[in-house]
Amino acid sequence: MKTKILVVDDEADLELLIKQKFRRKIRESVYEFVFASNGQEALNTLQQHPDLDIILSDINMPVMDGLTLLSKLQEANPVLKTVMVSAYGDMQNIRTAMNRGAFDFVTKPVDFLDLELTMDKTAQHVQQLRETLRAIQENNILRMYVDETVLNFVGRPEFENTLMASETVDASVVFIDICGFTSLSEVLPPADIVTMLNRYFDQMVKEVIAQGGYIDKFMGDAVMAVFRGEYHLDRAVDAALAMRAVVQANEDVLPDGRPYQPLVSIGINTGEMVSGNIGSASLKRLDYTVIGDNVNVSQRLQSVAQPGQIIITESTYERVKESFQCRPLHEVTLKNKAQPMMIYEVVA
């Protein structure tokens, strides 16, 4: 990878000397040099060459000296590193330079072998800084697509060695569907559909996070949320009540002037389930999720819930009846379930 170096020095013959000493590496595109005769010219050059890696700067120069230049470089480009190359190698100048952010100090007359080693060391440091910043940026982007819980899981030191490992956990799952939203695609442009859906999702996600849950996945106009840890069922029900309230508080107007108030149907179930990576390690396509009968029941409960309802099973009701107001409904036969099941509605 080419290292781009700005040399700042008012000695006219230095440019020719550097080009001679490093002609092979210039020819092999290991180094690329640009030149400036003082600190002010260096700042102007920096704007024209934002991809610079290293500055080699003298101290004693007209217009703007090297130490003044150092004090301005951090603001101009915090990744760029400066090596001072000066005959003023006394301790005071060295300390002033290092305190103002110099990466290293080389004294004149220049030992070009030592200078080359210093440039290579500095370039390696700059590359590491850029890789770290790139990783931070990519991680911030990743957080927009992947839940914090998943990122924490894949960040474990043993993650790669246990890629397809799973664990049995006690958790609660909430399925939330925005009722009748699909039919809006017949009257709204796709861009408007996405804007509305993202707004509702954003409101729902905030309530899930507030109760310590995480979003497992978005599925069209539905959301699957998982709650683990202490009081996970109570927190799941609190989140469901809050999501219902916040989404149904929206009052939108369709293009034909009709009012539209979104309603949600919610199913909640709790119990043991398997947590881990599901998918193909060979294809490098995995989904960190929970699976099992209790997860399926949660989705089935949502499918039988009416708009505005939060539906739970009788066993779940027994665990929350002292904390939440619920009312019995009737027995239903859920998909792939042989026996009918009594369901309850969480009212408040």
HULINQUI-V968935 format. One line per field, one symbol per residue. phi: phi as a letter, one per 40 degrees, with the letter a starting at -180 (. if undefined). psi: psi as a letter, one per 40 degrees, with the letter a starting at -180 (. if undefined). burial: I if it has 9 or more other C-alpha atoms within 8 Angstrom, else O. A space follows every 10 residues. Layout:
BEGIN
phi->???
psi->???
burial->???
END
This chain:
BEGIN
phi->.cbbbbbbac ccccdccccc cbccccccgc bbbbbacacc ccccccccbc ccbbbbbccc acgaccccdd cbcdccaccd bbbcbacccc cccccccccc hccaabcccc cccccccccc cccccccccc cccccccccc ccccbbcdcc ccccccdcdc cbdbcbacbc abbbbbbccg cdccccbbcd cccccccccc cccccdcccc bgcbccabbg bbbbbbbbgc fccdcccdcc cccdcccccc bbbcdcgccb bcbbbbbbaa icacbicbib cccfbbbcab bhcccccdcc ccccccdgcb bbccccdccb ccbbcbbcba cbbcdgbcbc bcbbbcca
psi->hhhhhhhhie hdeddddddd dfdddddefd ihiiiieidd ddddddddge eidihhhidh iichiddddd eeddddgedh ihhhhiegfi ddddddddde eidihhiiih hddddddddd dddddddddd dddddddddd ddeedhiddd dddeeidedd efdeiiihih iihhhhhhhe ddddedeiid dddddddddd dddddddddd eeiihdihgb fiihihhiah fddddddddd dddddddeei gihideehih hiiihhhhii aiihhahhah ddefhihhai iidddddddd dddeiiheih hiidddddee dedihiiici iihihehdii hhiihhd.
burial->OOIIIIIIII OOOOIOOIIO OIIOIIOOOI IIOOIIIIII IIIOIIOOOO OIIIIIIIIO IOOIIIIIII IOIIOOOOII IIIIIIOOIO OOIIOIIIOI IIIIIIIIOO OOOOIOOIIO OIIOOIOOII OOOOOOOOOO OOIOOOIOOI IOOOOOOOIO OOOOOOOOII IIIIIIIIIO IOOIIOOIOO OOIOOOIOOI OOIIIOIIIO IOIIIIOIOO IIIIIIIIOO OIIIIIIIII IIIIOIIIOO IOOIOOOOOO IIIIIIIIII OIIIIIIIOO IOOOOIOIII IIOIIIIIII IIOOIOOIII IIIIOIIOOI IOOIIIOOOO OOIIOOOOOI IIIIIIIO
END
